[in-house]
Amino acid sequence: MRFLAKFFRRWYLYVLPMIILPVLATIYGKQALTVYESSALIYINNPSTVTNLNTNFNQYLSPAQNGANAMNEALLSETFVVSVARATDLAGVYDLDSQYGQDAVTVRIRSEVLIAANAVGQNTLTLTVDDPSPRMAQQLANALISQFANYFNQGRRDLDQKQISFFQQELDDANAKVHQDQTHIAEYLQQHPNILPTQDTDPTLSTLQQQLATDNAQVTTLSGQLSNVKLDLAAAQNGVSNVFNESDKPRLPLTSTLHLKKLIVYPIGGLGAALALVILIVGVQTMTDRRVYSKDDLRTITENMEIEIPTIEAVPVLRGLSKRHESDDDASESGISGVLVPVLTVLPQLGSGQITHELRRAVGILVEDEE
């Protein structure tokens, strides 16, 4: 009640910040969101056409979506993002050897990069970088593509080397089993000279020969897998089997771009700030206002008075409780004049001067010395 009374008394003053702040926020947002975009069209190779064995593509997703997912996953690495920054002029803007500089440049680059698969086609995606500087936008786009190529190739090389070690160990074990099988057959034939190596009637010899054939097949399989991984490693080291190719390279943007979808946030934020300011001002005025507006207010006042008041009824107005307020405020706001308030109709043996004195003290109005 008091809050609304305070608000509507000077509502025209409170409307001004609700108009000015959103306008100022919109102007600021327009400047902040006016950027330069540099984009590249990237073609993602199908796993079947890539010589490497380690794309880890999801077979239920398109190559473009797999490529976009892999690139966005790489951006989660701060080490990768810092390596991108080192390849641009950002290396001279941020201290990339400190944790603060690395954190700052990581936040900036991540906020400026968008990688998404195109709606048309299954093999193309678009990498877009926006930045206040057109030169920086192009630099970041080129650095991202270069670092993505290094990132994927290095991952492939590391995995290939691990697989080479694994298959080599498996091949060594398989060759050892073959050698052991051959030894067992030779010992058995030596112990049974009447049995020919080509004789199929002996069950023990047949079992030993079958085990040898199985182990030889395992050696052949492992040798083929090891050869494929070695070929993949050589291709990755020479850069002839990239996961993706640049169809359109990033260009230097000539005109700026405004992100209209993001702009709506700024006027809404400005309006919210204006409302918060108005609520704060009106709230402070309400809390510091000790004037009487209702019967309940007067009942609260009389509880603090050192007199007993049997009944309270409503009569039109009380005027002129404070001469000082009449001189400072206009006629509509002097003391509690002009406001319908409850007054005391039955006071126990108190004169008008005493009633006026008690009311002044209760509502916080200074009592001036009577002449």
C-alpha positions as CSV (number, residue, x, y, z in Angstrom):
1,M,0.0,0.0,0.0
2,R,2.7,2.5,1.1
3,F,5.0,1.2,-1.7
4,L,2.3,1.8,-4.4
5,A,1.5,5.2,-3.0
6,K,5.1,6.3,-3.2
7,F,5.5,4.9,-6.7
8,F,2.4,6.6,-8.2
9,R,3.1,9.9,-6.5
10,R,6.1,10.5,-8.9
11,W,5.6,7.7,-11.5
12,Y,6.7,10.0,-14.3
13,L,10.1,10.2,-12.8
14,Y,10.5,6.4,-12.6
15,V,9.5,5.9,-16.2
16,L,12.6,7.8,-17.4
17,P,15.1,5.1,-16.3
18,M,12.9,2.4,-17.7
19,I,13.3,4.1,-21.1
20,I,16.9,5.4,-20.9
21,L,18.6,2.3,-19.5
22,P,17.3,-0.2,-22.1
23,V,18.2,2.3,-24.9
24,L,21.7,2.6,-23.5
25,A,22.1,-1.1,-23.1
26,T,20.9,-1.7,-26.7
27,I,23.4,0.8,-28.0
28,Y,26.2,-0.9,-26.1
29,G,25.1,-4.3,-27.2
30,K,25.0,-3.2,-30.8
31,Q,28.7,-2.1,-30.5
32,A,29.7,-5.3,-28.7
33,L,28.0,-7.6,-31.1
34,T,29.2,-5.9,-34.3
35,V,32.0,-8.3,-35.4
36,Y,33.7,-9.6,-38.5
37,E,33.2,-13.2,-39.6
38,S,35.7,-15.4,-41.4
39,S,34.5,-18.9,-42.3
40,A,35.8,-22.0,-44.1
41,L,34.0,-24.9,-45.8
42,I,35.6,-28.2,-44.8
43,Y,35.0,-31.6,-46.5
44,I,35.2,-34.6,-44.2
45,N,36.4,-37.8,-45.7
46,N,34.4,-41.0,-45.2
47,P,36.1,-43.6,-43.0
48,S,36.2,-46.0,-46.0
49,T,38.2,-43.5,-48.1
50,V,40.7,-42.6,-45.4
51,T,43.7,-44.9,-45.1
52,N,43.9,-44.5,-41.3
53,L,42.2,-47.0,-39.1
54,N,41.6,-44.7,-36.2
55,T,39.0,-42.1,-37.1
56,N,36.7,-43.4,-34.3
57,F,33.7,-42.1,-36.3
58,N,30.2,-43.0,-35.1
59,Q,28.7,-45.1,-37.9
60,Y,25.2,-43.8,-37.1
61,L,26.2,-40.1,-37.7
62,S,27.2,-38.4,-41.0
63,P,31.0,-37.8,-41.6
64,A,30.3,-34.0,-41.3
65,Q,28.6,-34.5,-37.9
66,N,31.4,-36.8,-36.7
67,G,34.0,-34.2,-37.8
68,A,32.2,-31.3,-36.1
69,N,31.9,-33.4,-32.9
70,A,35.7,-34.2,-33.0
71,M,36.6,-30.5,-33.6
72,N,34.3,-29.2,-30.8
73,E,35.8,-31.9,-28.5
74,A,39.3,-30.6,-29.3
75,L,38.2,-27.1,-28.3
76,L,37.5,-28.4,-24.8
77,S,41.3,-28.8,-24.3
78,E,42.9,-25.6,-23.0
79,T,46.3,-26.8,-24.4
80,F,44.8,-27.1,-27.9
81,V,43.2,-23.6,-27.7
82,V,46.5,-22.0,-26.4
83,S,48.3,-23.6,-29.3
84,V,45.9,-21.9,-31.6
85,A,46.5,-18.6,-30.0
86,R,50.3,-19.0,-30.3
87,A,49.8,-19.2,-34.1
88,T,48.1,-15.7,-34.2
89,D,48.7,-12.2,-33.1
90,L,47.0,-13.0,-29.8
91,A,50.4,-14.3,-28.7
92,G,51.4,-10.6,-28.3
93,V,48.2,-9.6,-26.6
94,Y,48.1,-12.2,-23.9
95,D,50.8,-13.7,-21.7
96,L,50.4,-17.2,-22.8
97,D,53.0,-18.5,-20.4
98,S,50.9,-17.5,-17.4
99,Q,47.7,-19.3,-16.2
100,Y,45.8,-16.0,-16.3
101,G,46.7,-15.3,-19.9
102,Q,45.9,-18.9,-20.9
103,D,42.5,-18.8,-19.2
104,A,41.7,-15.4,-20.8
105,V,42.6,-16.4,-24.3
106,T,40.8,-19.7,-24.0
107,V,37.5,-18.0,-23.0
108,R,37.9,-15.5,-25.9
109,I,38.6,-18.1,-28.6
110,R,35.8,-20.5,-27.5
111,S,33.3,-17.7,-27.5
112,E,34.2,-16.7,-31.1
113,V,34.3,-20.1,-32.7
114,L,31.3,-22.0,-34.2
115,I,31.7,-25.4,-35.9
116,A,28.6,-27.1,-37.3
117,A,27.6,-29.6,-39.9
118,N,25.8,-28.2,-42.9
119,A,22.2,-29.1,-43.5
120,V,22.9,-30.0,-47.1
121,G,25.2,-32.9,-47.7
122,Q,26.8,-35.4,-45.4
123,N,30.4,-34.5,-45.8
124,T,30.7,-30.7,-45.4
125,L,30.8,-28.6,-42.3
126,T,31.4,-24.9,-41.7
127,L,33.9,-23.4,-39.3
128,T,33.1,-19.7,-38.5
129,V,35.1,-17.3,-36.4
130,D,33.9,-13.8,-35.4
131,D,36.1,-11.2,-33.8
132,P,36.1,-7.4,-33.5
133,S,39.2,-7.4,-35.8
134,P,38.8,-8.7,-39.4
135,R,42.5,-9.7,-39.5
136,M,42.2,-11.6,-36.2
137,A,39.1,-13.5,-37.4
138,Q,40.9,-14.8,-40.5
139,Q,44.0,-15.6,-38.5
140,L,42.1,-17.6,-35.9
141,A,40.2,-19.5,-38.7
142,N,43.5,-20.5,-40.4
143,A,45.1,-21.4,-37.1
144,L,42.2,-23.6,-36.1
145,I,42.3,-25.6,-39.3
146,S,46.1,-26.0,-39.1
147,Q,45.9,-27.0,-35.5
148,F,43.0,-29.4,-36.1
149,A,45.1,-31.2,-38.7
150,N,48.0,-31.4,-36.4
151,Y,45.8,-32.5,-33.5
152,F,44.1,-35.3,-35.5
153,N,47.4,-36.5,-37.1
154,Q,49.2,-36.5,-33.8
155,G,46.4,-38.5,-32.2
156,R,46.6,-41.0,-35.0
157,R,50.4,-41.2,-34.8
158,D,50.3,-41.8,-31.1
159,L,47.6,-44.5,-31.4
160,D,49.3,-46.1,-34.3
161,Q,52.5,-46.4,-32.4
162,K,50.7,-48.0,-29.5
163,Q,49.0,-50.4,-31.8
164,I,52.3,-51.2,-33.5
165,S,53.7,-52.2,-30.1
166,F,50.7,-54.2,-29.3
167,F,50.6,-56.1,-32.6
168,Q,54.3,-56.7,-32.6
169,Q,54.1,-58.3,-29.2
170,E,51.1,-60.4,-30.3
171,L,53.0,-61.4,-33.4
172,D,56.1,-62.4,-31.4
173,D,53.9,-64.5,-29.1
174,A,52.2,-66.1,-32.1
175,N,55.6,-66.9,-33.8
176,A,56.8,-68.4,-30.5
177,K,53.7,-70.7,-30.5
178,V,54.4,-71.7,-34.1
179,H,58.0,-72.5,-33.2
180,Q,56.7,-74.5,-30.2
181,D,54.2,-76.4,-32.4
182,Q,57.0,-77.3,-34.8
183,T,59.2,-78.5,-32.0
184,H,56.4,-80.7,-30.6
185,I,55.8,-82.3,-34.0
186,A,59.5,-82.9,-34.5
187,E,59.8,-84.5,-31.1
188,Y,56.7,-86.7,-31.7
189,L,58.0,-87.9,-35.1
190,Q,61.4,-88.6,-33.5
191,Q,59.7,-90.7,-30.8
192,H,57.6,-92.5,-33.4
193,P,59.9,-93.2,-36.4
194,N,57.4,-95.5,-38.0
195,I,54.9,-92.6,-38.5
196,L,55.3,-90.4,-41.6
197,P,54.8,-86.6,-41.3
198,T,52.1,-86.8,-44.0
199,Q,50.3,-89.6,-42.3
200,D,46.7,-88.7,-41.3
201,T,45.8,-91.9,-39.4
202,D,47.7,-90.9,-36.2
203,P,45.3,-88.7,-34.1
204,T,48.1,-87.2,-32.0
205,L,50.0,-86.1,-35.0
206,S,46.8,-84.7,-36.6
207,T,46.1,-82.6,-33.4
208,L,49.7,-81.2,-33.4
209,Q,49.5,-80.4,-37.0
210,Q,46.1,-78.7,-36.6
211,Q,47.5,-76.6,-33.8
212,L,50.4,-75.6,-36.0
213,A,48.0,-74.5,-38.8
214,T,45.9,-72.5,-36.4
215,D,48.9,-70.6,-35.0
216,N,50.3,-70.0,-38.5
217,A,46.9,-68.4,-39.5
218,Q,47.2,-66.2,-36.4
219,V,50.6,-65.1,-37.4
220,T,49.4,-64.3,-40.9
221,T,46.5,-62.2,-39.5
222,L,48.7,-60.3,-37.0
223,S,51.3,-59.6,-39.7
224,G,48.6,-58.1,-42.0
225,Q,47.3,-55.9,-39.2
226,L,50.7,-54.8,-38.2
227,S,51.5,-53.9,-41.8
228,N,48.3,-51.8,-42.1
229,V,49.0,-49.9,-38.9
230,K,52.6,-49.2,-40.1
231,L,51.2,-47.9,-43.4
232,D,48.7,-45.7,-41.6
233,L,51.5,-44.3,-39.4
234,A,53.6,-43.5,-42.5
235,A,50.6,-41.8,-44.1
236,A,49.9,-39.7,-41.0
237,Q,53.6,-38.7,-40.8
238,N,53.6,-37.6,-44.4
239,G,50.2,-35.9,-44.2
240,V,48.7,-37.7,-47.2
241,S,45.6,-39.1,-45.4
242,N,44.0,-36.2,-43.6
243,V,40.6,-36.6,-42.1
244,F,39.4,-33.4,-43.8
245,N,40.2,-31.1,-46.6
246,E,39.6,-27.4,-47.1
247,S,37.0,-26.8,-49.8
248,D,36.9,-23.0,-49.2
249,K,39.7,-21.3,-47.2
250,P,39.0,-18.5,-44.7
251,R,38.9,-15.1,-46.2
252,L,39.5,-11.6,-44.8
253,P,36.0,-10.2,-44.0
254,L,35.3,-6.8,-45.6
255,T,32.1,-6.0,-43.9
256,S,30.9,-6.3,-40.3
257,T,28.1,-8.6,-39.0
258,L,25.6,-8.0,-36.3
259,H,24.2,-10.9,-34.3
260,L,20.6,-9.8,-33.9
261,K,19.5,-12.9,-31.9
262,K,22.0,-12.0,-29.2
263,L,21.1,-8.3,-29.2
264,I,17.7,-8.9,-27.5
265,V,19.5,-9.8,-24.3
266,Y,20.8,-6.3,-23.8
267,P,17.5,-4.3,-23.7
268,I,16.0,-6.9,-21.5
269,G,19.0,-6.6,-19.1
270,G,18.7,-2.8,-19.2
271,L,15.0,-3.0,-18.4
272,G,15.7,-5.4,-15.5
273,A,18.4,-3.0,-14.1
274,A,15.9,-0.1,-14.4
275,L,13.2,-2.0,-12.5
276,A,15.7,-2.9,-9.8
277,L,16.7,0.7,-9.4
278,V,13.1,1.9,-9.2
279,I,12.3,-0.7,-6.7
280,L,15.3,0.2,-4.6
281,I,14.5,3.9,-4.6
282,V,10.8,3.5,-3.9
283,G,11.6,0.8,-1.2
284,V,14.0,3.2,0.6
285,Q,11.4,5.9,0.5
286,T,8.7,3.6,1.8
287,M,10.9,2.4,4.7
288,T,11.8,5.9,5.8
289,D,8.2,7.2,5.5
290,R,6.6,7.4,9.0
291,R,3.4,9.2,8.1
292,V,-0.1,7.8,8.9
293,Y,-2.1,6.3,6.1
294,S,-4.6,3.9,7.8
295,K,-6.2,2.8,11.0
296,D,-3.6,0.1,11.5
297,D,-0.8,2.7,11.3
298,L,-2.5,4.8,13.9
299,R,-3.0,1.7,16.1
300,T,0.7,1.0,15.9
301,I,1.4,4.6,16.9
302,T,-0.9,4.5,19.9
303,E,0.7,1.3,21.2
304,N,3.9,3.4,21.6
305,M,2.1,6.2,23.3
306,E,1.9,6.3,27.1
307,I,-1.8,6.7,27.2
308,E,-4.8,4.4,26.9
309,I,-7.2,5.0,24.0
310,P,-10.5,3.1,24.2
311,T,-11.7,3.4,20.6
312,I,-10.6,4.5,17.2
313,E,-12.8,5.8,14.5
314,A,-12.2,7.4,11.1
315,V,-12.7,11.1,10.4
316,P,-11.7,13.1,7.4
317,V,-8.2,14.6,7.8
318,L,-5.6,15.8,10.2
319,R,-3.8,19.0,9.1
320,G,-1.0,21.1,10.4
321,L,0.8,18.8,12.7
322,S,4.1,20.3,11.7
323,K,4.7,23.9,10.6
324,R,8.2,22.9,9.4
325,H,6.8,20.3,7.0
326,E,4.3,22.9,5.6
327,S,7.1,25.2,4.7
328,D,9.2,22.5,3.1
329,D,6.6,20.5,1.1
330,D,3.7,21.5,-1.0
331,A,0.1,21.5,0.4
332,S,-0.5,17.9,-0.8
333,E,2.5,16.5,1.1
334,S,2.9,18.6,4.3
335,G,3.0,16.3,7.3
336,I,0.1,14.0,6.9
337,S,-2.3,16.7,5.5
338,G,-4.5,15.7,2.6
339,V,-4.5,12.1,3.5
340,L,-7.5,10.4,5.1
341,V,-6.3,9.0,8.4
342,P,-7.9,7.6,11.5
343,V,-8.0,9.9,14.5
344,L,-8.9,9.5,18.1
345,T,-12.4,10.5,19.1
346,V,-12.2,9.6,22.7
347,L,-9.1,10.5,24.6
348,P,-8.9,10.1,28.4
349,Q,-8.7,13.5,30.0
350,L,-6.1,15.0,27.6
351,G,-6.1,18.4,26.1
352,S,-5.7,19.2,22.5
353,G,-2.1,20.4,23.1
354,Q,-1.2,17.1,24.7
355,I,-2.8,15.0,21.9
356,T,-0.9,17.0,19.3
357,H,2.4,16.6,21.2
358,E,1.9,12.8,21.5
359,L,1.0,12.4,17.9
360,R,4.0,14.4,16.8
361,R,6.3,12.3,19.0
362,A,4.8,9.0,17.7
363,V,5.1,9.7,14.0
364,G,8.6,11.2,14.3
365,I,7.8,14.9,13.8
366,L,10.1,17.2,15.8
367,V,8.2,19.3,18.3
368,E,9.2,22.9,18.0
369,D,9.3,25.1,21.0
370,E,6.1,27.0,21.4
371,E,6.4,30.7,21.5
